[in-house]
Amino acid sequence: MATAKKSSAKTMSAESFDRRIDAQIAKAPDYAKPILEHLRQMVHKAVPEVVEDVKWSRPFFTVNGENLCFMAAFKNYCGFGFWSPKMPEYLESQGMPKVEGAGSIGQIASVKDLPKDLPKYVKYAAELIRKGEAGSAMEGRTRKGTRQEIEMPDAFAVLLKKSKSAKTYFETLPPSCKREYLEWITTAKKEETREKRMGETIAMLEAGRRFNDKYRSC
């Protein structure tokens, strides 16, 4: 009986752990490795059915195909964030301070910086998804779950016109792939960040690359 349980656990690990995230953790700064691994194991323990993915170059955790949370490593700290727009209000109700940037719980320089109730917060966020009550962090999504078109920024349209190869390749992309690029550009909070992303997008299109081609195909 014990052997059967072990076998089941192995199967689950193979299905829900993503090698791309193994690689990202391996390349992270030394201080970040134990933090990222701790967060990863904590999410899987809190929500056994969670599945890993890489989106916008970051490790994400999904439930029923919907984004649950993500983590990231920076030069001096890590970040961990929830995707549902309902989570900030919930976290505040649990006594968590409001934070700007670095995810939902502030800068994480060591495992000791993690809230002791973080597993509870993860479970709550997962339950919102299961009930269909999580909402969406992205603009332009309706209650029915259908996505509206993201309007192309004028500045990006100008850049596309200047590069024939980028424009030609962009026009060949399916709607979902175009959306990924436009989402990435329009969700930038600072103008300088948006401009940088537009420049990087043009370079990727000129090279015939889809968004996040390094990690997954569209």
C-alpha positions as CSV (number, residue, x, y, z in Angstrom):
1,M,0.0,0.0,0.0
2,A,2.8,2.4,0.9
3,T,4.5,1.6,-2.4
4,A,1.4,2.6,-4.3
5,K,1.3,6.0,-2.6
6,K,4.9,6.6,-3.4
7,S,4.3,5.8,-7.1
8,S,1.3,8.2,-7.2
9,A,3.4,11.0,-5.7
10,K,6.0,10.5,-8.3
11,T,3.5,10.7,-11.1
12,M,2.0,13.9,-9.8
13,S,5.4,15.5,-9.6
14,A,6.2,14.6,-13.2
15,E,2.9,16.1,-14.4
16,S,2.9,19.3,-12.3
17,F,6.6,20.3,-12.1
18,D,8.1,22.1,-15.0
19,R,11.7,21.7,-16.0
20,R,11.9,25.2,-17.3
21,I,11.3,26.4,-13.7
22,D,14.0,24.0,-12.5
23,A,16.4,25.8,-14.9
24,Q,15.2,29.3,-13.8
25,I,15.9,28.4,-10.2
26,A,19.3,27.0,-11.0
27,K,20.2,30.3,-12.8
28,A,18.8,32.5,-10.0
29,P,21.2,34.4,-7.6
30,D,22.4,32.2,-4.7
31,Y,20.4,34.0,-2.1
32,A,17.2,33.4,-4.2
33,K,17.5,29.7,-4.7
34,P,16.2,28.5,-1.3
35,I,13.4,31.1,-1.4
36,L,12.2,30.1,-4.8
37,E,12.3,26.4,-3.9
38,H,10.5,27.0,-0.7
39,L,7.8,29.0,-2.4
40,R,7.5,26.3,-5.1
41,Q,7.1,23.4,-2.6
42,M,4.7,25.5,-0.4
43,V,2.4,26.2,-3.4
44,H,2.3,22.5,-4.4
45,K,1.6,21.5,-0.8
46,A,-1.2,24.0,-0.4
47,V,-2.8,23.3,-3.7
48,P,-2.0,19.7,-4.8
49,E,-3.6,20.0,-8.3
50,V,-1.5,23.1,-9.2
51,V,0.4,23.1,-12.5
52,E,3.5,25.0,-13.3
53,D,4.0,27.2,-16.4
54,V,6.3,30.0,-17.6
55,K,4.7,33.2,-18.7
56,W,6.3,36.6,-19.3
57,S,9.6,34.9,-18.5
58,R,8.4,34.2,-14.9
59,P,7.4,31.0,-13.1
60,F,3.6,30.8,-12.8
61,F,1.3,28.4,-11.0
62,T,-2.1,27.6,-12.4
63,V,-5.3,25.9,-11.3
64,N,-7.8,24.7,-14.0
65,G,-5.8,26.6,-16.6
66,E,-6.2,29.9,-14.7
67,N,-3.2,31.9,-13.2
68,L,-3.0,31.4,-9.4
69,C,0.3,33.1,-8.5
70,F,3.8,33.7,-9.7
71,M,7.3,34.2,-8.3
72,A,10.4,36.1,-9.5
73,A,14.0,36.7,-8.5
74,F,15.6,40.1,-8.7
75,K,19.1,41.2,-7.8
76,N,18.6,41.6,-4.1
77,Y,15.1,40.2,-3.4
78,C,12.4,37.9,-4.6
79,G,8.8,38.6,-5.3
80,F,5.6,36.5,-5.0
81,G,2.3,37.6,-6.3
82,F,-1.3,36.5,-6.7
83,W,-3.1,37.0,-10.0
84,S,-6.6,37.6,-8.9
85,P,-7.6,41.3,-8.5
86,K,-9.6,40.2,-5.4
87,M,-6.5,39.2,-3.5
88,P,-5.2,42.6,-2.4
89,E,-8.5,43.3,-0.5
90,Y,-8.4,39.9,1.0
91,L,-4.7,40.2,2.1
92,E,-5.5,43.6,3.7
93,S,-8.4,42.0,5.6
94,Q,-5.9,39.5,7.0
95,G,-3.6,42.3,8.3
96,M,-1.2,42.3,5.4
97,P,0.1,45.8,4.6
98,K,-0.4,47.2,1.1
99,V,2.7,46.9,-1.1
100,E,3.9,48.5,-4.3
101,G,5.7,46.3,-6.8
102,A,7.5,43.1,-5.8
103,G,4.3,41.1,-6.0
104,S,1.7,40.8,-3.3
105,I,3.8,40.4,-0.1
106,G,6.7,42.8,-0.5
107,Q,10.4,42.2,-1.0
108,I,11.6,38.7,0.1
109,A,15.3,38.6,1.0
110,S,15.1,35.3,2.9
111,V,12.6,32.6,3.7
112,K,12.1,34.3,7.1
113,D,10.4,37.2,5.3
114,L,7.5,35.1,4.2
115,P,4.2,35.5,6.1
116,K,3.5,32.4,8.2
117,D,-0.1,32.3,6.8
118,L,1.0,32.4,3.2
119,P,-0.2,28.8,2.5
120,K,-3.6,29.9,3.8
121,Y,-3.6,32.8,1.3
122,V,-2.6,30.5,-1.5
123,K,-5.5,28.1,-0.7
124,Y,-7.9,31.0,-0.6
125,A,-6.8,32.2,-4.0
126,A,-7.1,28.7,-5.4
127,E,-10.7,28.4,-4.0
128,L,-11.6,31.7,-5.8
129,I,-10.5,30.0,-9.1
130,R,-12.4,26.8,-8.4
131,K,-15.6,28.8,-7.7
132,G,-15.1,31.0,-10.8
133,E,-14.8,34.1,-8.6
134,A,-11.2,35.0,-9.1
135,G,-11.7,37.6,-11.8
136,S,-8.9,38.7,-14.1
137,A,-5.8,40.8,-13.6
138,M,-5.7,41.7,-17.3
139,E,-7.8,44.5,-18.8
140,G,-10.2,43.7,-21.5
141,R,-11.6,40.5,-20.3
142,T,-15.4,40.2,-19.8
143,R,-17.2,38.3,-17.1
144,K,-18.1,35.5,-19.5
145,G,-14.4,34.9,-19.9
146,T,-14.2,36.1,-23.5
147,R,-11.4,38.4,-24.4
148,Q,-11.8,41.8,-26.1
149,E,-9.2,43.0,-28.5
150,I,-6.4,45.0,-26.9
151,E,-6.0,48.3,-28.8
152,M,-2.5,48.8,-30.3
153,P,-0.7,51.8,-28.8
154,D,-0.2,54.5,-31.5
155,A,3.6,54.6,-30.6
156,F,3.9,50.9,-31.3
157,A,2.0,51.2,-34.6
158,V,4.5,53.9,-35.7
159,L,7.4,51.6,-34.8
160,L,5.8,48.7,-36.8
161,K,5.4,51.0,-39.8
162,K,9.1,51.8,-39.7
163,S,10.1,48.1,-39.8
164,K,8.8,46.2,-42.7
165,S,10.1,42.8,-41.5
166,A,8.6,43.3,-38.0
167,K,5.2,44.5,-39.4
168,T,5.1,41.6,-41.9
169,Y,5.9,39.0,-39.2
170,F,3.4,40.5,-36.7
171,E,0.6,40.3,-39.3
172,T,1.2,36.6,-39.7
173,L,0.8,35.8,-36.0
174,P,-2.4,34.3,-34.7
175,P,-4.6,36.6,-32.5
176,S,-3.4,34.9,-29.3
177,C,0.2,35.6,-30.1
178,K,-0.5,39.2,-31.1
179,R,-2.3,39.6,-27.8
180,E,0.6,38.4,-25.8
181,Y,2.8,41.1,-27.2
182,L,0.2,43.8,-26.8
183,E,-0.6,42.7,-23.2
184,W,3.0,42.9,-22.3
185,I,3.4,46.4,-23.7
186,T,0.1,47.9,-22.4
187,T,0.5,46.5,-18.8
188,A,3.7,48.4,-18.3
189,K,3.1,50.9,-15.5
190,K,5.8,53.4,-16.4
191,E,6.2,55.1,-19.8
192,E,9.9,54.3,-19.9
193,T,9.1,50.6,-19.3
194,R,6.5,50.7,-22.1
195,E,8.9,52.3,-24.5
196,K,11.6,49.7,-23.7
197,R,9.1,46.8,-24.2
198,M,8.0,48.2,-27.5
199,G,11.7,48.4,-28.7
200,E,12.3,44.8,-27.5
201,T,9.1,43.6,-29.3
202,I,10.2,45.1,-32.6
203,A,13.6,43.4,-32.2
204,M,11.9,40.0,-31.5
205,L,9.5,40.4,-34.4
206,E,12.4,41.3,-36.8
207,A,14.1,38.1,-35.6
208,G,10.9,36.1,-36.4
209,R,10.2,35.3,-32.7
210,R,6.9,34.9,-31.0
211,F,6.5,36.2,-27.5
212,N,8.4,34.2,-24.9
213,D,9.7,31.9,-27.6
214,K,12.6,30.9,-25.4
215,Y,10.2,29.1,-23.0
216,R,7.2,27.9,-24.9
217,S,5.6,28.0,-28.4
218,C,2.4,29.8,-29.0
